[in-house]
Amino acid sequence: MQKWEYLRIVVNMDEREIDDVTVNDVKVFDQDEQLKKKEVELSDLFEKLGSEGWELVNGWGSQSWEVFYFKRPIE
């Protein structure tokens, strides 16, 4: 049976900043870390994730926040 790993990205749309990233429910970084304070171009981010094998499976949010869920097979 195929096994998957999951990635969740929370984006503050007002600031165009990544606010939180988790892989398999393990926090990779959050708003308190220095890496975060960088404007994000979602098309570039999605292209990079796609080249790493991540597939967008769901997204939802509001005007201020968007949450994106990705999966990729574990080899």
CHARMM-style PDB file with segment names, atoms N, HN, CA, C and O in Angstrom:
ATOM      1  N   MET     1       0.838  -1.178   0.000  1.00  0.00      PROA
ATOM      2  CA  MET     1       0.000   0.000   0.000  1.00  0.00      PROA
ATOM      3  C   MET     1       0.890   1.250   0.000  1.00  0.00      PROA
ATOM      4  O   MET     1       1.891   1.320   0.712  1.00  0.00      PROA
ATOM      5  N   GLN     2       0.502   2.220  -0.807  1.00  0.00      PROA
ATOM      6  HN  GLN     2      -0.312   2.164  -1.385  1.00  0.00      PROA
ATOM      7  CA  GLN     2       1.254   3.480  -0.891  1.00  0.00      PROA
ATOM      8  C   GLN     2       1.152   4.252   0.422  1.00  0.00      PROA
ATOM      9  O   GLN     2       0.069   4.372   0.996  1.00  0.00      PROA
ATOM     10  N   LYS     3       2.286   4.775   0.895  1.00  0.00      PROA
ATOM     11  HN  LYS     3       3.165   4.677   0.429  1.00  0.00      PROA
ATOM     12  CA  LYS     3       2.301   5.631   2.078  1.00  0.00      PROA
ATOM     13  C   LYS     3       2.601   7.056   1.619  1.00  0.00      PROA
ATOM     14  O   LYS     3       3.287   7.271   0.620  1.00  0.00      PROA
ATOM     15  N   TRP     4       2.069   8.031   2.374  1.00  0.00      PROA
ATOM     16  HN  TRP     4       1.512   7.856   3.186  1.00  0.00      PROA
ATOM     17  CA  TRP     4       2.171   9.431   2.002  1.00  0.00      PROA
ATOM     18  C   TRP     4       2.749  10.248   3.145  1.00  0.00      PROA
ATOM     19  O   TRP     4       2.622   9.888   4.315  1.00  0.00      PROA
ATOM     20  N   GLU     5       3.384  11.351   2.784  1.00  0.00      PROA
ATOM     21  HN  GLU     5       3.488  11.644   1.833  1.00  0.00      PROA
ATOM     22  CA  GLU     5       3.708  12.373   3.776  1.00  0.00      PROA
ATOM     23  C   GLU     5       2.914  13.614   3.397  1.00  0.00      PROA
ATOM     24  O   GLU     5       2.594  13.837   2.229  1.00  0.00      PROA
ATOM     25  N   TYR     6       2.604  14.418   4.412  1.00  0.00      PROA
ATOM     26  HN  TYR     6       2.864  14.237   5.361  1.00  0.00      PROA
ATOM     27  CA  TYR     6       1.701  15.556   4.229  1.00  0.00      PROA
ATOM     28  C   TYR     6       2.357  16.852   4.669  1.00  0.00      PROA
ATOM     29  O   TYR     6       3.085  16.889   5.661  1.00  0.00      PROA
ATOM     30  N   LEU     7       2.094  17.900   3.929  1.00  0.00      PROA
ATOM     31  HN  LEU     7       1.503  17.870   3.123  1.00  0.00      PROA
ATOM     32  CA  LEU     7       2.640  19.235   4.182  1.00  0.00      PROA
ATOM     33  C   LEU     7       1.483  20.212   4.307  1.00  0.00      PROA
ATOM     34  O   LEU     7       0.578  20.218   3.472  1.00  0.00      PROA
ATOM     35  N   ARG     8       1.510  21.039   5.346  1.00  0.00      PROA
ATOM     36  HN  ARG     8       2.245  21.034   6.024  1.00  0.00      PROA
ATOM     37  CA  ARG     8       0.493  22.094   5.512  1.00  0.00      PROA
ATOM     38  C   ARG     8       1.212  23.431   5.588  1.00  0.00      PROA
ATOM     39  O   ARG     8       2.166  23.596   6.348  1.00  0.00      PROA
ATOM     40  N   ILE     9       0.745  24.378   4.794  1.00  0.00      PROA
ATOM     41  HN  ILE     9      -0.030  24.245   4.177  1.00  0.00      PROA
ATOM     42  CA  ILE     9       1.316  25.717   4.784  1.00  0.00      PROA
ATOM     43  C   ILE     9       0.208  26.713   5.082  1.00  0.00      PROA
ATOM     44  O   ILE     9      -0.837  26.706   4.430  1.00  0.00      PROA
ATOM     45  N   VAL    10       0.439  27.572   6.074  1.00  0.00      PROA
ATOM     46  HN  VAL    10       1.287  27.578   6.604  1.00  0.00      PROA
ATOM     47  CA  VAL    10      -0.501  28.639   6.409  1.00  0.00      PROA
ATOM     48  C   VAL    10       0.130  29.950   5.951  1.00  0.00      PROA
ATOM     49  O   VAL    10       1.251  30.278   6.339  1.00  0.00      PROA
ATOM     50  N   VAL    11      -0.603  30.699   5.119  1.00  0.00      PROA
ATOM     51  HN  VAL    11      -1.513  30.432   4.803  1.00  0.00      PROA
ATOM     52  CA  VAL    11      -0.087  31.954   4.563  1.00  0.00      PROA
ATOM     53  C   VAL    11      -0.948  33.111   5.048  1.00  0.00      PROA
ATOM     54  O   VAL    11      -2.172  33.087   4.919  1.00  0.00      PROA
ATOM     55  N   ASN    12      -0.294  34.122   5.606  1.00  0.00      PROA
ATOM     56  HN  ASN    12       0.700  34.142   5.710  1.00  0.00      PROA
ATOM     57  CA  ASN    12      -0.957  35.376   5.964  1.00  0.00      PROA
ATOM     58  C   ASN    12      -1.054  36.181   4.676  1.00  0.00      PROA
ATOM     59  O   ASN    12      -0.049  36.707   4.197  1.00  0.00      PROA
ATOM     60  N   MET    13      -2.247  36.280   4.114  1.00  0.00      PROA
ATOM     61  HN  MET    13      -3.063  35.852   4.503  1.00  0.00      PROA
ATOM     62  CA  MET    13      -2.419  36.919   2.818  1.00  0.00      PROA
ATOM     63  C   MET    13      -2.273  38.436   2.884  1.00  0.00      PROA
ATOM     64  O   MET    13      -1.923  39.065   1.885  1.00  0.00      PROA
ATOM     65  N   ASP    14      -2.535  39.026   4.037  1.00  0.00      PROA
ATOM     66  HN  ASP    14      -2.819  38.516   4.848  1.00  0.00      PROA
ATOM     67  CA  ASP    14      -2.362  40.473   4.182  1.00  0.00      PROA
ATOM     68  C   ASP    14      -0.892  40.858   4.062  1.00  0.00      PROA
ATOM     69  O   ASP    14      -0.549  41.852   3.422  1.00  0.00      PROA
ATOM     70  N   GLU    15      -0.037  40.068   4.679  1.00  0.00      PROA
ATOM     71  HN  GLU    15      -0.315  39.261   5.199  1.00  0.00      PROA
ATOM     72  CA  GLU    15       1.405  40.350   4.693  1.00  0.00      PROA
ATOM     73  C   GLU    15       2.162  39.579   3.617  1.00  0.00      PROA
ATOM     74  O   GLU    15       3.340  39.844   3.374  1.00  0.00      PROA
ATOM     75  N   ARG    16       1.486  38.621   2.967  1.00  0.00      PROA
ATOM     76  HN  ARG    16       0.529  38.406   3.164  1.00  0.00      PROA
ATOM     77  CA  ARG    16       2.128  37.736   1.972  1.00  0.00      PROA
ATOM     78  C   ARG    16       3.313  37.011   2.592  1.00  0.00      PROA
ATOM     79  O   ARG    16       4.375  36.896   1.981  1.00  0.00      PROA
ATOM     80  N   GLU    17       3.118  36.516   3.827  1.00  0.00      PROA
ATOM     81  HN  GLU    17       2.255  36.609   4.324  1.00  0.00      PROA
ATOM     82  CA  GLU    17       4.158  35.793   4.542  1.00  0.00      PROA
ATOM     83  C   GLU    17       3.666  34.416   4.932  1.00  0.00      PROA
ATOM     84  O   GLU    17       2.489  34.227   5.242  1.00  0.00      PROA
ATOM     85  N   ILE    18       4.575  33.457   4.914  1.00  0.00      PROA
ATOM     86  HN  ILE    18       5.530  33.611   4.662  1.00  0.00      PROA
ATOM     87  CA  ILE    18       4.263  32.139   5.443  1.00  0.00      PROA
ATOM     88  C   ILE    18       4.233  32.249   6.952  1.00  0.00      PROA
ATOM     89  O   ILE    18       5.176  32.745   7.569  1.00  0.00      PROA
ATOM     90  N   ASP    19       3.151  31.786   7.540  1.00  0.00      PROA
ATOM     91  HN  ASP    19       2.385  31.383   7.039  1.00  0.00      PROA
ATOM     92  CA  ASP    19       2.982  31.895   8.986  1.00  0.00      PROA
ATOM     93  C   ASP    19       3.317  30.600   9.709  1.00  0.00      PROA
ATOM     94  O   ASP    19       3.759  30.630  10.858  1.00  0.00      PROA
ATOM     95  N   ASP    20       3.112  29.462   9.051  1.00  0.00      PROA
ATOM     96  HN  ASP    20       2.753  29.438   8.118  1.00  0.00      PROA
ATOM     97  CA  ASP    20       3.322  28.178   9.711  1.00  0.00      PROA
ATOM     98  C   ASP    20       3.503  27.105   8.650  1.00  0.00      PROA
ATOM     99  O   ASP    20       2.812  27.118   7.631  1.00  0.00      PROA
ATOM    100  N   VAL    21       4.429  26.173   8.878  1.00  0.00      PROA
ATOM    101  HN  VAL    21       4.990  26.163   9.706  1.00  0.00      PROA
ATOM    102  CA  VAL    21       4.626  25.035   7.985  1.00  0.00      PROA
ATOM    103  C   VAL    21       4.797  23.790   8.840  1.00  0.00      PROA
ATOM    104  O   VAL    21       5.608  23.767   9.767  1.00  0.00      PROA
ATOM    105  N   THR    22       4.021  22.746   8.519  1.00  0.00      PROA
ATOM    106  HN  THR    22       3.363  22.765   7.767  1.00  0.00      PROA
ATOM    107  CA  THR    22       4.191  21.467   9.198  1.00  0.00      PROA
ATOM    108  C   THR    22       4.309  20.370   8.151  1.00  0.00      PROA
ATOM    109  O   THR    22       3.684  20.434   7.093  1.00  0.00      PROA
ATOM    110  N   VAL    23       5.117  19.363   8.459  1.00  0.00      PROA
ATOM    111  HN  VAL    23       5.625  19.310   9.319  1.00  0.00      PROA
ATOM    112  CA  VAL    23       5.222  18.157   7.653  1.00  0.00      PROA
ATOM    113  C   VAL    23       4.878  16.998   8.579  1.00  0.00      PROA
ATOM    114  O   VAL    23       5.537  16.787   9.597  1.00  0.00      PROA
ATOM    115  N   ASN    24       3.836  16.247   8.216  1.00  0.00      PROA
ATOM    116  HN  ASN    24       3.301  16.419   7.389  1.00  0.00      PROA
ATOM    117  CA  ASN    24       3.347  15.147   9.055  1.00  0.00      PROA
ATOM    118  C   ASN    24       3.120  15.603  10.491  1.00  0.00      PROA
ATOM    119  O   ASN    24       3.507  14.916  11.436  1.00  0.00      PROA
ATOM    120  N   ASP    25       2.500  16.751  10.647  1.00  0.00      PROA
ATOM    121  HN  ASP    25       2.186  17.309   9.879  1.00  0.00      PROA
ATOM    122  CA  ASP    25       2.151  17.343  11.942  1.00  0.00      PROA
ATOM    123  C   ASP    25       3.353  17.737  12.795  1.00  0.00      PROA
ATOM    124  O   ASP    25       3.206  17.970  13.995  1.00  0.00      PROA
ATOM    125  N   VAL    26       4.531  17.814  12.198  1.00  0.00      PROA
ATOM    126  HN  VAL    26       4.651  17.625  11.223  1.00  0.00      PROA
ATOM    127  CA  VAL    26       5.725  18.289  12.896  1.00  0.00      PROA
ATOM    128  C   VAL    26       6.044  19.681  12.359  1.00  0.00      PROA
ATOM    129  O   VAL    26       6.243  19.862  11.158  1.00  0.00      PROA
ATOM    130  N   LYS    27       6.090  20.655  13.255  1.00  0.00      PROA
ATOM    131  HN  LYS    27       5.928  20.508  14.231  1.00  0.00      PROA
ATOM    132  CA  LYS    27       6.319  22.039  12.858  1.00  0.00      PROA
ATOM    133  C   LYS    27       7.714  22.198  12.260  1.00  0.00      PROA
ATOM    134  O   LYS    27       8.711  21.836  12.885  1.00  0.00      PROA
ATOM    135  N   VAL    28       7.776  22.739  11.051  1.00  0.00      PROA
ATOM    136  HN  VAL    28       6.966  23.033  10.544  1.00  0.00      PROA
ATOM    137  CA  VAL    28       9.047  23.010  10.393  1.00  0.00      PROA
ATOM    138  C   VAL    28       9.524  24.408  10.785  1.00  0.00      PROA
ATOM    139  O   VAL    28      10.689  24.593  11.138  1.00  0.00      PROA
ATOM    140  N   PHE    29       8.625  25.387  10.722  1.00  0.00      PROA
ATOM    141  HN  PHE    29       7.679  25.237  10.435  1.00  0.00      PROA
ATOM    142  CA  PHE    29       8.877  26.708  11.294  1.00  0.00      PROA
ATOM    143  C   PHE    29       7.556  27.428  11.462  1.00  0.00      PROA
ATOM    144  O   PHE    29       6.546  27.065  10.859  1.00  0.00      PROA
ATOM    145  N   ASP    30       7.582  28.467  12.303  1.00  0.00      PROA
ATOM    146  HN  ASP    30       8.402  28.762  12.794  1.00  0.00      PROA
ATOM    147  CA  ASP    30       6.377  29.231  12.541  1.00  0.00      PROA
ATOM    148  C   ASP    30       6.709  30.710  12.600  1.00  0.00      PROA
ATOM    149  O   ASP    30       7.844  31.109  12.335  1.00  0.00      PROA
ATOM    150  N   GLN    31       5.733  31.515  12.942  1.00  0.00      PROA
ATOM    151  HN  GLN    31       4.811  31.191  13.156  1.00  0.00      PROA
ATOM    152  CA  GLN    31       5.879  32.962  12.869  1.00  0.00      PROA
ATOM    153  C   GLN    31       6.941  33.529  13.797  1.00  0.00      PROA
ATOM    154  O   GLN    31       7.365  34.669  13.603  1.00  0.00      PROA
ATOM    155  N   ASP    32       7.387  32.776  14.797  1.00  0.00      PROA
ATOM    156  HN  ASP    32       7.043  31.851  14.954  1.00  0.00      PROA
ATOM    157  CA  ASP    32       8.386  33.289  15.732  1.00  0.00      PROA
ATOM    158  C   ASP    32       9.815  33.151  15.217  1.00  0.00      PROA
ATOM    159  O   ASP    32      10.738  33.696  15.822  1.00  0.00      PROA
ATOM    160  N   GLU    33      10.013  32.442  14.128  1.00  0.00      PROA
ATOM    161  HN  GLU    33       9.264  31.999  13.636  1.00  0.00      PROA
ATOM    162  CA  GLU    33      11.370  32.216  13.634  1.00  0.00      PROA
ATOM    163  C   GLU    33      11.759  33.248  12.583  1.00  0.00      PROA
ATOM    164  O   GLU    33      10.908  33.807  11.891  1.00  0.00      PROA
ATOM    165  N   GLN    34      13.050  33.484  12.480  1.00  0.00      PROA
ATOM    166  HN  GLN    34      13.742  33.029  13.043  1.00  0.00      PROA
ATOM    167  CA  GLN    34      13.571  34.523  11.582  1.00  0.00      PROA
ATOM    168  C   GLN    34      13.334  34.215  10.109  1.00  0.00      PROA
ATOM    169  O   GLN    34      13.234  35.139   9.301  1.00  0.00      PROA
ATOM    170  N   LEU    35      13.242  32.942   9.739  1.00  0.00      PROA
ATOM    171  HN  LEU    35      13.323  32.191  10.395  1.00  0.00      PROA
ATOM    172  CA  LEU    35      13.088  32.568   8.331  1.00  0.00      PROA
ATOM    173  C   LEU    35      11.798  33.102   7.727  1.00  0.00      PROA
ATOM    174  O   LEU    35      11.702  33.248   6.508  1.00  0.00      PROA
ATOM    175  N   LYS    36      10.821  33.392   8.547  1.00  0.00      PROA
ATOM    176  HN  LYS    36      10.898  33.274   9.537  1.00  0.00      PROA
ATOM    177  CA  LYS    36       9.488  33.681   8.066  1.00  0.00      PROA
ATOM    178  C   LYS    36       9.321  35.038   7.399  1.00  0.00      PROA
ATOM    179  O   LYS    36       8.595  35.146   6.411  1.00  0.00      PROA
ATOM    180  N   LYS    37       9.944  36.031   7.891  1.00  0.00      PROA
ATOM    181  HN  LYS    37      10.533  35.944   8.694  1.00  0.00      PROA
ATOM    182  CA  LYS    37       9.643  37.403   7.466  1.00  0.00      PROA
ATOM    183  C   LYS    37      10.137  37.679   6.049  1.00  0.00      PROA
ATOM    184  O   LYS    37      11.077  38.446   5.837  1.00  0.00      PROA
ATOM    185  N   LYS    38       9.486  37.039   5.093  1.00  0.00      PROA
ATOM    186  HN  LYS    38       8.723  36.416   5.265  1.00  0.00      PROA
ATOM    187  CA  LYS    38       9.853  37.177   3.695  1.00  0.00      PROA
ATOM    188  C   LYS    38       8.583  37.099   2.858  1.00  0.00      PROA
ATOM    189  O   LYS    38       7.772  36.189   3.031  1.00  0.00      PROA
ATOM    190  N   GLU    39       8.417  38.036   1.971  1.00  0.00      PROA
ATOM    191  HN  GLU    39       9.076  38.776   1.830  1.00  0.00      PROA
ATOM    192  CA  GLU    39       7.230  38.037   1.118  1.00  0.00      PROA
ATOM    193  C   GLU    39       7.225  36.792   0.236  1.00  0.00      PROA
ATOM    194  O   GLU    39       8.265  36.373  -0.271  1.00  0.00      PROA
ATOM    195  N   VAL    40       6.054  36.215   0.061  1.00  0.00      PROA
ATOM    196  HN  VAL    40       5.209  36.556   0.473  1.00  0.00      PROA
ATOM    197  CA  VAL    40       5.904  34.961  -0.656  1.00  0.00      PROA
ATOM    198  C   VAL    40       5.134  35.181  -1.953  1.00  0.00      PROA
ATOM    199  O   VAL    40       4.090  35.833  -1.958  1.00  0.00      PROA
ATOM    200  N   GLU    41       5.643  34.646  -3.032  1.00  0.00      PROA
ATOM    201  HN  GLU    41       6.491  34.117  -3.028  1.00  0.00      PROA
ATOM    202  CA  GLU    41       4.909  34.593  -4.290  1.00  0.00      PROA
ATOM    203  C   GLU    41       4.398  33.164  -4.414  1.00  0.00      PROA
ATOM    204  O   GLU    41       5.180  32.244  -4.651  1.00  0.00      PROA
ATOM    205  N   LEU    42       3.094  32.971  -4.255  1.00  0.00      PROA
ATOM    206  HN  LEU    42       2.458  33.718  -4.062  1.00  0.00      PROA
ATOM    207  CA  LEU    42       2.548  31.618  -4.173  1.00  0.00      PROA
ATOM    208  C   LEU    42       2.830  30.793  -5.419  1.00  0.00      PROA
ATOM    209  O   LEU    42       3.085  29.593  -5.307  1.00  0.00      PROA
ATOM    210  N   SER    43       2.792  31.393  -6.596  1.00  0.00      PROA
ATOM    211  HN  SER    43       2.584  32.367  -6.687  1.00  0.00      PROA
ATOM    212  CA  SER    43       3.049  30.618  -7.812  1.00  0.00      PROA
ATOM    213  C   SER    43       4.466  30.049  -7.805  1.00  0.00      PROA
ATOM    214  O   SER    43       4.676  28.910  -8.224  1.00  0.00      PROA
ATOM    215  N   ASP    44       5.438  30.828  -7.334  1.00  0.00      PROA
ATOM    216  HN  ASP    44       5.268  31.752  -6.994  1.00  0.00      PROA
ATOM    217  CA  ASP    44       6.816  30.340  -7.237  1.00  0.00      PROA
ATOM    218  C   ASP    44       6.934  29.232  -6.196  1.00  0.00      PROA
ATOM    219  O   ASP    44       7.619  28.233  -6.415  1.00  0.00      PROA
ATOM    220  N   LEU    45       6.255  29.418  -5.054  1.00  0.00      PROA
ATOM    221  HN  LEU    45       5.698  30.230  -4.876  1.00  0.00      PROA
ATOM    222  CA  LEU    45       6.280  28.417  -3.999  1.00  0.00      PROA
ATOM    223  C   LEU    45       5.669  27.107  -4.492  1.00  0.00      PROA
ATOM    224  O   LEU    45       6.237  26.037  -4.274  1.00  0.00      PROA
ATOM    225  N   PHE    46       4.518  27.183  -5.153  1.00  0.00      PROA
ATOM    226  HN  PHE    46       4.056  28.052  -5.331  1.00  0.00      PROA
ATOM    227  CA  PHE    46       3.858  25.976  -5.640  1.00  0.00      PROA
ATOM    228  C   PHE    46       4.695  25.277  -6.712  1.00  0.00      PROA
ATOM    229  O   PHE    46       4.747  24.048  -6.757  1.00  0.00      PROA
ATOM    230  N   GLU    47       5.341  26.051  -7.565  1.00  0.00      PROA
ATOM    231  HN  GLU    47       5.299  27.049  -7.528  1.00  0.00      PROA
ATOM    232  CA  GLU    47       6.204  25.453  -8.590  1.00  0.00      PROA
ATOM    233  C   GLU    47       7.359  24.697  -7.941  1.00  0.00      PROA
ATOM    234  O   GLU    47       7.701  23.594  -8.368  1.00  0.00      PROA
ATOM    235  N   LYS    48       7.958  25.288  -6.912  1.00  0.00      PROA
ATOM    236  HN  LYS    48       7.680  26.184  -6.565  1.00  0.00      PROA
ATOM    237  CA  LYS    48       9.068  24.641  -6.197  1.00  0.00      PROA
ATOM    238  C   LYS    48       8.591  23.358  -5.521  1.00  0.00      PROA
ATOM    239  O   LYS    48       9.255  22.325  -5.609  1.00  0.00      PROA
ATOM    240  N   LEU    49       7.453  23.421  -4.853  1.00  0.00      PROA
ATOM    241  HN  LEU    49       6.913  24.260  -4.782  1.00  0.00      PROA
ATOM    242  CA  LEU    49       6.924  22.234  -4.186  1.00  0.00      PROA
ATOM    243  C   LEU    49       6.600  21.136  -5.197  1.00  0.00      PROA
ATOM    244  O   LEU    49       6.863  19.961  -4.940  1.00  0.00      PROA
ATOM    245  N   GLY    50       6.037  21.504  -6.332  1.00  0.00      PROA
ATOM    246  HN  GLY    50       5.823  22.458  -6.542  1.00  0.00      PROA
ATOM    247  CA  GLY    50       5.746  20.526  -7.377  1.00  0.00      PROA
ATOM    248  C   GLY    50       6.997  19.833  -7.875  1.00  0.00      PROA
ATOM    249  O   GLY    50       6.987  18.627  -8.121  1.00  0.00      PROA
ATOM    250  N   SER    51       8.075  20.588  -8.024  1.00  0.00      PROA
ATOM    251  HN  SER    51       8.083  21.567  -7.823  1.00  0.00      PROA
ATOM    252  CA  SER    51       9.336  19.987  -8.481  1.00  0.00      PROA
ATOM    253  C   SER    51       9.927  19.051  -7.430  1.00  0.00      PROA
ATOM    254  O   SER    51      10.769  18.211  -7.747  1.00  0.00      PROA
ATOM    255  N   GLU    52       9.488  19.196  -6.180  1.00  0.00      PROA
ATOM    256  HN  GLU    52       8.804  19.878  -5.923  1.00  0.00      PROA
ATOM    257  CA  GLU    52       9.936  18.313  -5.098  1.00  0.00      PROA
ATOM    258  C   GLU    52       8.977  17.136  -4.884  1.00  0.00      PROA
ATOM    259  O   GLU    52       9.148  16.355  -3.948  1.00  0.00      PROA
ATOM    260  N   GLY    53       7.965  17.013  -5.756  1.00  0.00      PROA
ATOM    261  HN  GLY    53       7.825  17.648  -6.516  1.00  0.00      PROA
ATOM    262  CA  GLY    53       7.044  15.888  -5.692  1.00  0.00      PROA
ATOM    263  C   GLY    53       5.788  16.113  -4.891  1.00  0.00      PROA
ATOM    264  O   GLY    53       4.993  15.187  -4.729  1.00  0.00      PROA
ATOM    265  N   TRP    54       5.577  17.336  -4.375  1.00  0.00      PROA
ATOM    266  HN  TRP    54       6.222  18.088  -4.507  1.00  0.00      PROA
ATOM    267  CA  TRP    54       4.370  17.631  -3.599  1.00  0.00      PROA
ATOM    268  C   TRP    54       3.205  17.921  -4.543  1.00  0.00      PROA
ATOM    269  O   TRP    54       3.367  18.596  -5.559  1.00  0.00      PROA
ATOM    270  N   GLU    55       2.032  17.401  -4.191  1.00  0.00      PROA
ATOM    271  HN  GLU    55       1.900  16.853  -3.365  1.00  0.00      PROA
ATOM    272  CA  GLU    55       0.807  17.623  -4.947  1.00  0.00      PROA
ATOM    273  C   GLU    55      -0.191  18.357  -4.059  1.00  0.00      PROA
ATOM    274  O   GLU    55      -0.463  17.925  -2.939  1.00  0.00      PROA
ATOM    275  N   LEU    56      -0.738  19.472  -4.559  1.00  0.00      PROA
ATOM    276  HN  LEU    56      -0.517  19.823  -5.468  1.00  0.00      PROA
ATOM    277  CA  LEU    56      -1.750  20.217  -3.816  1.00  0.00      PROA
ATOM    278  C   LEU    56      -3.038  19.397  -3.790  1.00  0.00      PROA
ATOM    279  O   LEU    56      -3.560  19.011  -4.836  1.00  0.00      PROA
ATOM    280  N   VAL    57      -3.548  19.135  -2.576  1.00  0.00      PROA
ATOM    281  HN  VAL    57      -3.124  19.448  -1.727  1.00  0.00      PROA
ATOM    282  CA  VAL    57      -4.764  18.330  -2.464  1.00  0.00      PROA
ATOM    283  C   VAL    57      -5.940  19.114  -1.895  1.00  0.00      PROA
ATOM    284  O   VAL    57      -7.089  18.702  -2.056  1.00  0.00      PROA
ATOM    285  N   ASN    58      -5.671  20.250  -1.223  1.00  0.00      PROA
ATOM    286  HN  ASN    58      -4.737  20.585  -1.092  1.00  0.00      PROA
ATOM    287  CA  ASN    58      -6.767  21.027  -0.667  1.00  0.00      PROA
ATOM    288  C   ASN    58      -6.256  22.412  -0.288  1.00  0.00      PROA
ATOM    289  O   ASN    58      -5.076  22.593   0.011  1.00  0.00      PROA
ATOM    290  N   GLY    59      -7.142  23.362  -0.307  1.00  0.00      PROA
ATOM    291  HN  GLY    59      -8.101  23.215  -0.550  1.00  0.00      PROA
ATOM    292  CA  GLY    59      -6.822  24.713   0.127  1.00  0.00      PROA
ATOM    293  C   GLY    59      -8.088  25.413   0.568  1.00  0.00      PROA
ATOM    294  O   GLY    59      -9.148  25.207  -0.023  1.00  0.00      PROA
ATOM    295  N   TRP    60      -7.996  26.227   1.585  1.00  0.00      PROA
ATOM    296  HN  TRP    60      -7.135  26.394   2.066  1.00  0.00      PROA
ATOM    297  CA  TRP    60      -9.151  26.986   2.057  1.00  0.00      PROA
ATOM    298  C   TRP    60      -8.658  28.192   2.825  1.00  0.00      PROA
ATOM    299  O   TRP    60      -7.482  28.274   3.181  1.00  0.00      PROA
ATOM    300  N   GLY    61      -9.549  29.123   3.078  1.00  0.00      PROA
ATOM    301  HN  GLY    61     -10.504  29.057   2.788  1.00  0.00      PROA
ATOM    302  CA  GLY    61      -9.145  30.282   3.840  1.00  0.00      PROA
ATOM    303  C   GLY    61     -10.143  31.415   3.735  1.00  0.00      PROA
ATOM    304  O   GLY    61     -11.325  31.225   3.449  1.00  0.00      PROA
ATOM    305  N   SER    62      -9.611  32.610   3.980  1.00  0.00      PROA
ATOM    306  HN  SER    62      -8.650  32.764   4.212  1.00  0.00      PROA
ATOM    307  CA  SER    62     -10.405  33.832   3.956  1.00  0.00      PROA
ATOM    308  C   SER    62      -9.586  34.892   3.227  1.00  0.00      PROA
ATOM    309  O   SER    62      -8.582  34.576   2.588  1.00  0.00      PROA
ATOM    310  N   GLN    63     -10.013  36.140   3.322  1.00  0.00      PROA
ATOM    311  HN  GLN    63     -10.829  36.396   3.841  1.00  0.00      PROA
ATOM    312  CA  GLN    63      -9.215  37.200   2.713  1.00  0.00      PROA
ATOM    313  C   GLN    63      -7.860  37.347   3.391  1.00  0.00      PROA
ATOM    314  O   GLN    63      -6.887  37.747   2.751  1.00  0.00      PROA
ATOM    315  N   SER    64      -7.787  37.030   4.673  1.00  0.00      PROA
ATOM    316  HN  SER    64      -8.577  36.705   5.193  1.00  0.00      PROA
ATOM    317  CA  SER    64      -6.553  37.243   5.435  1.00  0.00      PROA
ATOM    318  C   SER    64      -5.650  36.019   5.521  1.00  0.00      PROA
ATOM    319  O   SER    64      -4.432  36.164   5.629  1.00  0.00      PROA
ATOM    320  N   TRP    65      -6.218  34.822   5.476  1.00  0.00      PROA
ATOM    321  HN  TRP    65      -7.207  34.704   5.388  1.00  0.00      PROA
ATOM    322  CA  TRP    65      -5.451  33.596   5.672  1.00  0.00      PROA
ATOM    323  C   TRP    65      -5.795  32.570   4.618  1.00  0.00      PROA
ATOM    324  O   TRP    65      -6.946  32.467   4.194  1.00  0.00      PROA
ATOM    325  N   GLU    66      -4.808  31.815   4.197  1.00  0.00      PROA
ATOM    326  HN  GLU    66      -3.873  31.898   4.541  1.00  0.00      PROA
ATOM    327  CA  GLU    66      -5.015  30.664   3.319  1.00  0.00      PROA
ATOM    328  C   GLU    66      -4.234  29.497   3.910  1.00  0.00      PROA
ATOM    329  O   GLU    66      -3.115  29.669   4.393  1.00  0.00      PROA
ATOM    330  N   VAL    67      -4.825  28.322   3.870  1.00  0.00      PROA
ATOM    331  HN  VAL    67      -5.734  28.182   3.477  1.00  0.00      PROA
ATOM    332  CA  VAL    67      -4.175  27.107   4.328  1.00  0.00      PROA
ATOM    333  C   VAL    67      -4.137  26.151   3.140  1.00  0.00      PROA
ATOM    334  O   VAL    67      -5.161  25.897   2.507  1.00  0.00      PROA
ATOM    335  N   PHE    68      -2.956  25.624   2.842  1.00  0.00      PROA
ATOM    336  HN  PHE    68      -2.124  25.830   3.357  1.00  0.00      PROA
ATOM    337  CA  PHE    68      -2.771  24.727   1.708  1.00  0.00      PROA
ATOM    338  C   PHE    68      -2.250  23.390   2.211  1.00  0.00      PROA
ATOM    339  O   PHE    68      -1.339  23.338   3.038  1.00  0.00      PROA
ATOM    340  N   TYR    69      -2.836  22.310   1.705  1.00  0.00      PROA
ATOM    341  HN  TYR    69      -3.576  22.352   1.033  1.00  0.00      PROA
ATOM    342  CA  TYR    69      -2.431  20.960   2.071  1.00  0.00      PROA
ATOM    343  C   TYR    69      -1.862  20.263   0.836  1.00  0.00      PROA
ATOM    344  O   TYR    69      -2.452  20.290  -0.244  1.00  0.00      PROA
ATOM    345  N   PHE    70      -0.715  19.647   1.026  1.00  0.00      PROA
ATOM    346  HN  PHE    70      -0.236  19.625   1.904  1.00  0.00      PROA
ATOM    347  CA  PHE    70      -0.019  18.920  -0.034  1.00  0.00      PROA
ATOM    348  C   PHE    70       0.270  17.501   0.438  1.00  0.00      PROA
ATOM    349  O   PHE    70       0.315  17.231   1.638  1.00  0.00      PROA
ATOM    350  N   LYS    71       0.464  16.600  -0.518  1.00  0.00      PROA
ATOM    351  HN  LYS    71       0.427  16.819  -1.493  1.00  0.00      PROA
ATOM    352  CA  LYS    71       0.919  15.242  -0.182  1.00  0.00      PROA
ATOM    353  C   LYS    71       1.932  14.808  -1.227  1.00  0.00      PROA
ATOM    354  O   LYS    71       1.948  15.311  -2.350  1.00  0.00      PROA
ATOM    355  N   ARG    72       2.784  13.855  -0.830  1.00  0.00      PROA
ATOM    356  HN  ARG    72       2.771  13.446   0.082  1.00  0.00      PROA
ATOM    357  CA  ARG    72       3.676  13.198  -1.787  1.00  0.00      PROA
ATOM    358  C   ARG    72       3.958  11.797  -1.275  1.00  0.00      PROA
ATOM    359  O   ARG    72       3.938  11.549  -0.069  1.00  0.00      PROA
ATOM    360  N   PRO    73       4.219  10.889  -2.197  1.00  0.00      PROA
ATOM    361  CA  PRO    73       4.464   9.506  -1.778  1.00  0.00      PROA
ATOM    362  C   PRO    73       5.781   9.390  -1.018  1.00  0.00      PROA
ATOM    363  O   PRO    73       6.760  10.074  -1.317  1.00  0.00      PROA
ATOM    364  N   ILE    74       5.774   8.512  -0.038  1.00  0.00      PROA
ATOM    365  HN  ILE    74       4.979   7.956   0.205  1.00  0.00      PROA
ATOM    366  CA  ILE    74       7.010   8.167   0.663  1.00  0.00      PROA
ATOM    367  C   ILE    74       7.626   7.004  -0.095  1.00  0.00      PROA
ATOM    368  O   ILE    74       6.979   5.981  -0.316  1.00  0.00      PROA
ATOM    369  N   GLU    75       8.867   7.167  -0.486  1.00  0.00      PROA
ATOM    370  HN  GLU    75       9.393   7.998  -0.306  1.00  0.00      PROA
ATOM    371  CA  GLU    75       9.528   6.121  -1.270  1.00  0.00      PROA
ATOM    372  C   GLU    75      10.271   5.151  -0.390  1.00  0.00      PROA
ATOM    373  OT1 GLU    75      10.884   4.208  -0.891  1.00  0.00      PROA
TER     374      GLU     75
END
